[in-house]
Amino acid sequence: MRRRDLLAGAAGLAAGLAALSASVRAQEPVPVVASFSILADMVRQVGGERVAVTTLVGPNGDAHVYQPTPADAKALARARLLVLNGLGFEGWMARLQRSSGFKGAVAIASTGATTQARGEDDHGHAHSGSGGRARPAADPHAWQNLANAKVYAANIRDALVAADPEGRAAYAANAARFAAAVDALDAEVRAALAGIPAERRKVITTHDAFGYFGRAYGVTFLAPESVSTEAEASARDVAAIIRQIRADKVPAVFIENVTDPRLLEQIGRETGVRIGGTLFSDALSGPEGPAATYLDMVRHNVRTLVAALAP
């Protein structure tokens, strides 16, 4: 009897420890890797305390030219979920996935978003750059349209539910809260821009990242085709931008947080056009900066635009 009791007690203890271990694992945050800071913030907004997010391309980082590190591979190997923008934005990701041995799930946040071609204006026409050729490839910067941000959040919610079914209610509530905040901000943006005359809604940036915002809110963003964050602008590029500023009577040029400001500073000196400030395009600011979250980023960009373009 004593031996049988001991065996039963040991079995019960083992079962209890296994249940406790499973409970502890269930309470641990879901390890998620997000490709860049804007997506990482969306994952945190939807995931809340149930997720632990690692960001590959951090604040003020340029995902176009990013080179993954060994630490990125280690973080990805431990993750249960990888969240990407898609639309060709993370050209380096496939190599990182292979090198890390990642076995988790992949969520493409832009799935189902309304997309447009690079350089496409608010009428659906493509702007040509100095080479005179339109770029038909999909523009990956879909998050710059607030309506698409709700699509991103819904995709992130569904991916988190698949990875952590017990968190379904929390993820749904958080995603709904985020969508409501996006709707409120959309109304705020439209009200802020309403006072800017149509002829003054023209700006120059050297990185073609604001096409979605421009189409959604009636602002023309001019960025010559040959200028990107991946290559230094040539003298011909600079001359093309200067001609464009003069021809289109652009009231302001804007520096982006992921680009070298010296080019636009030079253009400002040569044309007399004011530098309107810094816009956040592909990355958030640091936590103490003006664009620490996605919603803060959009709000900061609108305030910066309005301040520079107001008559």
N, C-alpha and C positions, 0 to 999 in steps of 0.2 A: 504493500500500500504506500509506504513512504517513498519508494522509488518512483511509483506511478504518479504520486502527487508532485514529486520534484520535477519529473518530466513534463507534467501538465503545466506546472508553474513556469518552467523554462520556456515552454512553447507560448504561454500567454505573454510572458515578458517580451519574447522576440516579436510577437505580433504587435504588442503595444509600441515597441521601439520602431518597428517598421511603419506603423501608422503615424507615429510622431514625426519620423523622418519625412514621410510623404507630406504631412501637414506643413512642416518647415519649408520644404521645397515649394509647396503651393503658395506660401506667403512671400517667398523671395521674389523681388521684382524680375520681370521678364527682360532678359538682356537683348537689347535692340541696337542695331547699328544703322545710322542714317548717313547718307552720303555727304550732305552739306548742312550748314547751320540753319537755313530756313526750314528744311524738312525736319531737322532735329527738334526745332521748336514746336512744329505741328504735332510731332509724335508725343512730345511732353504734354501738350495741351490736351490731346485725346487720351493718352495713357495715364496721366496723373502719377500717383504714387505706385502704381502697379508695374511701371516700366523703369528700367535703368538704361539710359540712352548714351551711346558713344557716337560722337560726331567725327567724321573723317576730315572733311574740309571745314575748319573752324571759322570763327568770326573774322571778317575782312579777308578771308581766303578766296582765291580764284580757282574754282573747280575746273575751268577750262585747261589750266596748265598744271594741275596738281600731280604730284608724284607720290604714290603711296609709300608708307614706311613699314618696316618690320612690325612695329607696334600696331599698325592698322590690321595687318594679317592676323596677329594674335587676338585682337579684339573681335575680328570677324569670325575666327574659328570658334570662339566661345558663344557667339550670338545665336539666338533662336529665330530671329527675324532680321532681314535686311530690307530697308526702305530706300528706294531709288526714285529719282524724278522720272527717268526714262526720256524718250524723245531724243536720244543720242547725247544727252547732257554729260553723262559720266563715261567718256570713252575709255577710261583706264580701268573700269570696274571689272571687266571680264578677267583680266590678268590677275587682279587682286583676289577674286573669288577662287581662281584655280590655285594660286600659290598658297592660299590660306587653308584649303581643304574644307571650305564652308559647306555645311550639310543642312542648314536651316531653310526656312521659307523666304521667298523674295516677293515683296510688294512693290508694284510700280504705281506710284502715287498719282501720276497724270492720266491713268487709264480712264477713258470716258470724258476727259476734259475737252472743252471746245478749243481746238487748235487752229493755228494760222501759219502761213508761210513766213519765213524771215523777211523783214523789211516791208511787210504788208501794212498799208495804212488803214484808216478808219472806213474807207470805201471799198476795201478789198483789193486795192491796187498795190503792186510791188514797187518800192522805190529802187531805182538803180543807183549804184555807187559810181566811183570814178571810172570803173571799167565798163559801165554802160550795160551790165548784165543783171537781170533780176535773179534772186536766189530762191528757187522753189522749195528748198528743204524746209521741213517743219521747224518752227521756232520753239526751242525747248523751254523758254522762260514763261511757261503758262501760268505760274503762280502770280504773275504781275496783274492778272485779271482777278479781282476779288471773287467773282462768281466761280472761277475754277478752284479757288481755295477751299470751297465747300466740297467740291468733288474730291480733292486731295484728302480732306479730313474723313470723308466717308470711306474712301479706300483704306486709309490707315486704320480706322475703326474696325472694318471687316477683317483686316489682316491680324489685328491684335486679338479679336474674338477667336479667330481660328487658332492662334497660338496659345490663348489663355481663355478658354470658354467660361470659366468661373467669373471672369471680369466683364462679361457681356453687358450687364446693366450699367456698370461704371463707365465703360467705354461709350455706350450709347448716350448716356447723359452728358458726358464731357464733349462728345462730338456735337451734340445738339446745342450746348452752351457756346461752343466755338462758332458754329454756324450763325447763331443769333448775333454774336459780336461782329462777325463779318458783315451781316446784313446792315447792322447799325453803322458800321464804318463806311459801307458803300453809300449810304444816304449822306453821311458826313462829307465824303469826298465830292459827291455831286453838288452839294450845297456850296462847298468851298470854291469849286471851279466855276460855278455859275456866274460869278462876278468878273471873270476874265474874258474880255472880248475875243471872238474867234480868231481875229487876225493876229492876236498876240499869243496864241496858244502854239507857239513854235519854239522848240529848244534844240540845241546841239548837244549830243553826247558822242563820245568816241567808241562806245561799245553798244552794239545794237541789241539792247536788252529790254527795252520798254515798249515794244510793239503792242503787246497785249493791253497794257495800261492805256496807251494812246488810243487804241481802237475802242476800248470800253468807255473812255471818258473824253474823247474829242480833243486830244492833245497830239500834235505832230512832233515826233521825235526823229531827228535827222542824224543819221550816222553813216558816213561814207562806207561803201561796201568793203574796201580794202583795209580798213582799220579794224583791228580786233585786239583782244587782250593777249593774244598769242604771238604777236609780232610787233616790233617797234615801228611806228609810223615813219614813212619816208617824207622827204621834202615835197614830193608830188602829193602825198596824202594831205599834208598840212595845207598846201596851196588849194587843194580841192575843198577842204573844210572852209577856208577863208572865203573862197568864191561863193560857196553855198550860203554862208552867213550873210554876205552882202546882197546876194540875189534874192534871198527869201526874207530879208530884213528881220533876222532872228534877234529877239530882244535879249537873250541870255544863253550862256553855255554853262554846262554843269559837269563837275568832276564826279566820277563814280568811286566808291570806296575800294573797288577791286582793280583800279587802273592807276597808272603813274600820273599824278596831277600836272607834271611839267608841260605836257603837250598843250593842254587847254590853257594853262597860264600863259604860254607863249602866244597862243591864238588870241587870247584876251588882250594882250599887250598890242598885238599887231592890228587888231580890228577895232579896239576901243569898246568892244562888247563886254558887258559885265560878267563876272563869274558868279553864277546864281547860287552856288553852294554845292554841297556834296549830296548825291543821291545814292541810295543803297539798292543795288541791283541783284547780285548773285549771292550775297552774304549779309548776315546781320552784323551789327556792331558788337563790341564786347558788352558785358553785363552793365557797365556803367555808362555806356554810350546812348545815343538817342534812338537806336534801332535794335534794342536788345531782344525783341520778339517780332514775329511776323507782323502783327497788327501795329506795333510801334513803328516798324519800318515803313509801312504804307502811310501811316499818319505823318511821319516825319517827311517823307518824300512829297506829299501833297502840300504841307505847310511851306516847304522849301520852294516848290514850284510857284505857289501863289504869291509868296513874298517877292519873288524875282519877276514874275510876269504881270503883276497888277499894274495898271496904268498910273 
